[in-house]
C-alpha cells in the first residue's frame, strides 16, 4: 500500500473517523482531512503527526507502507521477559508454525502472489522477533562474569 493511502485509511478507519482522530491529535478536523487527502497539495502530514496517528489508532499501516516502499519489513520488538521463558518459547514455536503455514499456502496456489509473499515475509519477521525474545530471555538468565574476567 502506498504511504499516502495508508495515512488516509488510518485516519478514516479510526472509530469516529477523521473528526474523532483530529480531536485526539489536537488538530482541526478539516485540516487533518486535507493532510490525509493524497490529492491535496497544500497540506502535508508531518512525521510527528504520522507517529501520533499510529500511536493513537494502534494502526501501523503507515510504518509498514514506508518500510515496504524502501524494501524493508518491520519486525515488532518483543521485550524479553526472563520470568516467562517457557511462554516465549511456545510463542516462538507458534511463530514457526505460522511461517510454515504461510509458505504452504503461498506455494499451493501455483504462482506466488504479492500478498502471499508479504504474508510470508511478515510471518518470518514475527519468527525472527520471537527468536530474539527467547535469546534475550536466555541471556538475562546468564550469571554475570566476575569483574576483571573476560567473557
C-alpha positions, 0 to 999 in steps of 0.5 A: 500500500502506498504511504499516502493511502495508508495515512488516509485509511488510518485516519478514516478507519479510526472509530469516529473517523477523521473528526474523532482522530483530529480531536485526539491529535489536537488538530482541526478536523478539516485540516487533518482531512486535507493532510490525509487527502493524497490529492491535496497539495497544500497540506502535508502530514508531518512525521510527528503527526504520522507517529501520533496517528499510529500511536493513537489508532494502534494502526501501523499501516503507515510504518509498514507502507514506508518500510515496504516502499524502501524494501524493508519489513518491520519486525515488532520488538518483543521485550524479553521477559526472563520470568516467562521463558517457557511462554516465549518459547511456545510463542516462538514455536507458534511463530514457526508454525505460522511461517510454515503455514504461510509458505504452504499456502503461498506455494499451493496456489501455483504462482506466488502472489504479492500478498502471499509473499508479504504474508510470508515475509511478515510471518518470518519477521514475527519468527525472527522477533520471537527468536530474539525474545527467547535469546534475550530471555536466555541471556538475562538468565546468564550469571554475570562474569566476575569483574576483571574476567573476560567473557 
